[in-house]
Amino acid sequence: MDAEKATEMASGILIDRSLTAREVSLSPAANNLVSSSLVDSVYNLNCRAIKSTNILVKFKTMLIENVLSCRLFTYNYPLLIEHIRREAIFFMELLGDHVLREANHYLSLLETFKDDI
């Protein structure tokens, strides 16, 4: 919570430290088992993030095309728009790779323990 104190001192803005305190008190589960519903929830969250980021990429692509062809004005520099677009594409690639790795890992675990299920 030293970061919150330092930020308060530097900015003069009061920060609610209860979230950090709750985070510090977290501990791992005793059995370390991951339920299939948790796996499904994380997978669905990742898929929604990929879809939302894809929408952002399409929007930024349309935006940069219209700015460069003088059909749209913005105070943002075209390079900034392009940078955000490239970062979003990179994020989608990373998350997509992660989702595939996790799915393959989960399938291999199911195969390993299929007789125990």
N, C-alpha and C positions, 0 to 999 in steps of 0.2 A: 504494500500500500504506500510505499515510499514515492512511487511515480505519481499517485494521486495528490499526495502532499506537495510535491515539487510543482506540479501543474497548478495547484491552487495558489501557491506562493507566487508563481510567475505570472499567472493570468488574472488572479483575483476572483476567479469563478469557483464557487463551492461545488465539490464533486461528491455525489452519493457513493460512499464506499461499501455499501451493503452487498452489491453484486460481487465485488472483488473478495470480500470476506466469505461469501458463500462459495465462491470458486475455490478459495484456499482450503475450505473445509471438505471438499469433495474427496472421496476415496474410491478406489476401484472395487468392483463387485467381488465378493468372496469366491464365487465359483468361476468367474471369468468366462462364463458361457454366453454366447451371442445367440439370441433367439432368431428364428427365421422371420418373425414379424419385424424385428429391428433391421435385419438385412434388407427386407422388402421396403421398409420405410426409407432407409438411406438410399437405396437404389432409385426409388421414386423421386426423392428429393434431388438426387444428381441428375436424373432425366429432366425434371422440371427446370433445373438450372441451365442445362444444355439448351433446352427449347427457348428459354427466356433470353439467353445470351445470343442465340441464333437470330432472334427477333431484333435485338440490339444491333447486331452486325448488319442485318439488312437495312435497318434504319440509317445507320452511320454511312453505309455504302450509298444509299439514295441521297443522303445529305451532302456527302463530299462531291458526288457527281453534279448535283444541282448548284453547289457553291462554285465549283470549278467552271461550270458552264454559264455562270452569272444569272441563273434562274432563281437563286435564293441568296439572301444576305444574312450573315451571322457575324457576331463580334468575335467568335472563336476563329483562331487561325486554322487554315486547312490542315496544316501539319498536326495540330492537336487532334482534330477529328480523325485523321488517318491513324494517328498513334493509338487512340482509344479503340478504333476498329481492329487494328492489328493485335492489341492486347486481348480483346474479346475473342478473337479467332484463336489465339494462343491458349487462352483459358479453356475454350471448348475442346481443343485438341488434348490438353492435359487431362481434363475431366473425362473425356471420352476414353482415353487410354486407361485411366484409373478404373472406370466402370467395367471395361472389358477385363482388366486384370482381376478385379474383385469377383466378377461373374465366373471367370475361369477357376479361380481359387475356390469359390463356393461349390462349383460343380465337382471339382476334384475331391473336396471334403465329403460331399454326398456320395461319391463313388467309393471312397475309402470306407465310409461307415454305413453303407447301404444295408448290410446284414444286421447292424445294430438298431436300425430304425424300425 
